[in-house]
Amino acid sequence: MPVSTPGNYDGGAAASEAQPTLVTPSFLRDWPLPAAGEDKYSRGSVLVVGGARATPGAVLLAGTAALRAGAGKLTLAVAESAAVHVGVALPECGSIGLPENSDGSVLASGLDRISSYLERADAVLVGPGLDDLDLAEDLLAAMLERDSAAREEPDGDAGRDGGPAVVLDAYALGALLRLENKLDPWRGRLILTPNPNEAAVLLGRDAGDLGADTLEAAVTEVAARYDAVVSCQGVIARPPGNGRGEPDLWKITTGYGGLGTSGSGDVLAGAIAGLRARGTTGPQAACWGTHLHAAAADRLASRMGPLGFLARELADELPALMLELGS
């Protein structure tokens, strides 16, 4: 995939350790998304892994957002009892059934079923709709073990910039702290989308420990600790020391309180995964995705009122917003 890099803005002058770079429409117009290309293959492939029997809607929201953000191909890997229903609900996707326990929670034992999809994806999103923390940890551990083995092979993913981008959300984030010492295969290609409670857990603190006055510092700490791009409640950070004179910290300037609705985070994670698959860098995908998510809420609030719009309606706003920003 082609990679889009910042255009005319002076990243080194715009950011400092104390002040984040503000993500405004003019800023994004100077940091355009990659061209659409000639066909769906040139816009990248997204694989979403999640969707327990009781919560398949989360992967539908994330997958829809990935396509609305411009990704060319989409595969959803969900509990096998939900796979057919998911494929019917979103006919634009491929739907793969994963083994599940008696409660309908996804098991790690069927990773071989999506092995070829993992190899071909440009972005893999894990977490939406997973409903068991211990099983989520097992799933991530199995994926990490697979990637670690691939890195040791002469023709493995190490020859492809380490493999696809890995976006983690929801229960996948809750399991990450336990796997911190096994993350080497994913370091440098991770994108994390925690809420403030999840960010606190990632730092080994109590949920609810982060306030508005400490959020930027905490997000920066998570980015450095996990070698990941992080988007948390409108604050985006990358690991420090990128060496290119670009910002390490950004902040969204828009967004409405109505974003606090069921499924909103799934839409954000899906949009970021879709943008990343198109060939953006991790920071660009996170900045663009977080802005688009917030701007979509503003637009819906202006038409429908501050509360009551649905998460699935956010995704429908993304194409027009990208067009207005010149992408």
URQUIMO-V731230 format. One record per residue. N is the residue number from 1. RES is the residue in one letter. SS is DSSP state (hx for helix, st for strand, lp for the rest). PSI is psi in whole degrees, 0 to 359 (* if undefined). NEAR is the number of other ideal C-beta (glycine too) atoms within 10 Angstrom. Layout:
BEGIN
n->(N/N)
res->(RES/RES)
ss->(SS/SS)
psi->(PSI/PSI)
near->(NEAR/NEAR)
END
This chain:
BEGIN
n->(1/2/3/4/5/6/7/8/9/10/11/12/13/14/15/16/17/18/19/20/21/22/23/24/25/26/27/28/29/30/31/32/33/34/35/36/37/38/39/40/41/42/43/44/45/46/47/48/49/50/51/52/53/54/55/56/57/58/59/60/61/62/63/64/65/66/67/68/69/70/71/72/73/74/75/76/77/78/79/80/81/82/83/84/85/86/87/88/89/90/91/92/93/94/95/96/97/98/99/100/101/102/103/104/105/106/107/108/109/110/111/112/113/114/115/116/117/118/119/120/121/122/123/124/125/126/127/128/129/130/131/132/133/134/135/136/137/138/139/140/141/142/143/144/145/146/147/148/149/150/151/152/153/154/155/156/157/158/159/160/161/162/163/164/165/166/167/168/169/170/171/172/173/174/175/176/177/178/179/180/181/182/183/184/185/186/187/188/189/190/191/192/193/194/195/196/197/198/199/200/201/202/203/204/205/206/207/208/209/210/211/212/213/214/215/216/217/218/219/220/221/222/223/224/225/226/227/228/229/230/231/232/233/234/235/236/237/238/239/240/241/242/243/244/245/246/247/248/249/250/251/252/253/254/255/256/257/258/259/260/261/262/263/264/265/266/267/268/269/270/271/272/273/274/275/276/277/278/279/280/281/282/283/284/285/286/287/288/289/290/291/292/293/294/295/296/297/298/299/300/301/302/303/304/305/306/307/308/309/310/311/312/313/314/315/316/317/318/319/320/321/322/323/324/325/326/327)
res->(M/P/V/S/T/P/G/N/Y/D/G/G/A/A/A/S/E/A/Q/P/T/L/V/T/P/S/F/L/R/D/W/P/L/P/A/A/G/E/D/K/Y/S/R/G/S/V/L/V/V/G/G/A/R/A/T/P/G/A/V/L/L/A/G/T/A/A/L/R/A/G/A/G/K/L/T/L/A/V/A/E/S/A/A/V/H/V/G/V/A/L/P/E/C/G/S/I/G/L/P/E/N/S/D/G/S/V/L/A/S/G/L/D/R/I/S/S/Y/L/E/R/A/D/A/V/L/V/G/P/G/L/D/D/L/D/L/A/E/D/L/L/A/A/M/L/E/R/D/S/A/A/R/E/E/P/D/G/D/A/G/R/D/G/G/P/A/V/V/L/D/A/Y/A/L/G/A/L/L/R/L/E/N/K/L/D/P/W/R/G/R/L/I/L/T/P/N/P/N/E/A/A/V/L/L/G/R/D/A/G/D/L/G/A/D/T/L/E/A/A/V/T/E/V/A/A/R/Y/D/A/V/V/S/C/Q/G/V/I/A/R/P/P/G/N/G/R/G/E/P/D/L/W/K/I/T/T/G/Y/G/G/L/G/T/S/G/S/G/D/V/L/A/G/A/I/A/G/L/R/A/R/G/T/T/G/P/Q/A/A/C/W/G/T/H/L/H/A/A/A/A/D/R/L/A/S/R/M/G/P/L/G/F/L/A/R/E/L/A/D/E/L/P/A/L/M/L/E/L/G/S)
ss->(lp/lp/lp/st/lp/lp/lp/lp/lp/lp/hx/hx/hx/hx/lp/lp/lp/lp/lp/lp/st/st/st/lp/hx/hx/hx/hx/hx/lp/lp/lp/lp/lp/lp/lp/lp/lp/lp/hx/hx/hx/hx/lp/st/st/st/st/st/lp/lp/lp/hx/hx/hx/lp/hx/hx/hx/hx/hx/hx/hx/hx/hx/hx/hx/hx/lp/lp/lp/lp/st/st/st/st/st/st/st/hx/hx/hx/hx/hx/hx/hx/hx/hx/hx/lp/lp/lp/lp/st/st/st/st/st/lp/st/lp/lp/lp/lp/lp/st/lp/hx/hx/hx/hx/hx/hx/hx/hx/hx/hx/hx/hx/hx/lp/lp/st/st/st/st/lp/lp/lp/lp/lp/lp/hx/hx/hx/hx/hx/hx/hx/hx/hx/hx/hx/hx/hx/hx/hx/hx/hx/hx/hx/hx/lp/lp/lp/lp/hx/hx/hx/lp/lp/lp/lp/lp/st/st/st/st/lp/lp/hx/hx/hx/hx/hx/hx/hx/hx/hx/hx/hx/hx/hx/hx/hx/lp/lp/lp/lp/st/st/st/lp/lp/lp/hx/hx/hx/hx/hx/hx/hx/lp/lp/lp/lp/lp/lp/lp/lp/lp/lp/lp/lp/hx/hx/hx/hx/hx/hx/hx/hx/hx/hx/hx/hx/lp/st/st/st/st/st/lp/lp/st/st/st/lp/lp/lp/lp/lp/lp/lp/lp/lp/lp/lp/st/st/st/st/lp/lp/lp/lp/hx/hx/hx/lp/lp/lp/lp/hx/hx/hx/hx/hx/hx/hx/hx/hx/hx/hx/hx/hx/hx/lp/lp/st/lp/hx/hx/hx/hx/hx/hx/hx/hx/hx/hx/hx/hx/hx/hx/hx/hx/hx/hx/hx/hx/hx/hx/hx/lp/lp/lp/lp/lp/lp/hx/hx/hx/hx/hx/hx/hx/hx/hx/hx/hx/hx/hx/hx/lp/lp/lp)
psi->(142/154/129/134/159/145/262/352/153/90/320/323/335/336/152/174/330/326/125/155/130/130/102/167/320/324/315/327/332/0/63/153/159/152/154/333/185/336/181/331/330/349/4/161/136/135/124/126/121/221/70/169/322/346/48/341/332/318/329/317/313/317/318/317/322/317/319/333/356/1/149/326/149/133/134/124/116/173/136/332/344/352/315/317/319/317/326/320/329/83/348/352/162/141/124/133/133/151/150/159/187/340/357/11/143/136/155/350/345/25/332/337/335/16/314/328/322/323/326/344/148/335/134/122/125/132/317/122/357/141/12/117/317/319/328/320/317/319/313/318/319/321/319/319/319/314/325/318/322/325/333/347/143/325/28/191/346/337/356/55/34/357/187/161/145/115/127/137/160/229/336/327/321/332/349/321/322/340/15/324/1/10/0/320/338/350/135/347/14/142/125/140/62/155/173/323/317/325/319/317/320/335/6/21/172/142/138/4/342/131/174/328/345/2/313/317/322/317/319/320/319/316/316/319/321/4/51/155/136/133/119/110/48/0/131/134/153/164/141/163/41/342/8/13/21/163/156/351/134/161/134/144/8/180/138/155/340/350/341/65/156/128/352/318/328/321/316/309/320/319/317/317/318/318/320/320/333/349/10/166/168/311/321/317/318/317/311/312/319/320/313/319/313/318/326/320/319/316/317/321/325/332/324/346/165/336/154/347/157/153/321/338/337/316/325/341/344/315/317/322/319/320/318/333/9/13/*)
near->(20/11/11/20/12/20/11/8/18/12/17/11/10/16/19/12/9/7/12/22/20/13/23/13/15/11/20/23/15/14/23/18/20/20/13/13/16/8/8/14/11/15/24/29/22/34/27/35/28/31/32/27/20/13/23/25/19/28/32/27/28/34/34/26/35/37/23/23/31/22/25/20/21/27/21/30/27/33/29/19/14/27/19/12/15/25/17/9/17/19/7/10/21/17/24/19/20/24/14/21/14/6/12/19/21/30/17/17/14/19/18/10/14/19/11/10/20/22/15/12/25/23/29/27/34/25/29/34/30/28/20/18/13/12/20/27/19/16/27/27/15/16/22/17/14/18/21/14/12/19/15/8/10/6/8/16/19/15/12/12/12/19/22/27/29/29/36/27/30/25/28/28/24/21/24/25/15/14/15/11/6/13/17/13/21/24/13/14/22/20/27/28/31/26/19/20/16/24/26/19/20/25/17/10/13/10/13/10/15/23/9/8/7/14/17/17/13/23/29/20/16/23/24/16/16/21/15/26/27/29/29/24/18/20/21/32/28/24/21/12/8/13/6/9/11/18/24/21/23/26/19/21/14/18/18/18/10/20/22/11/17/11/21/21/24/32/33/29/33/37/32/36/37/34/35/33/30/31/20/31/20/25/26/25/29/30/28/29/30/26/25/30/32/21/23/30/26/15/18/21/18/10/9/13/10/12/11/10/22/17/24/16/16/31/29/14/21/27/14/12/21/19/9/11/19/11/21)
END
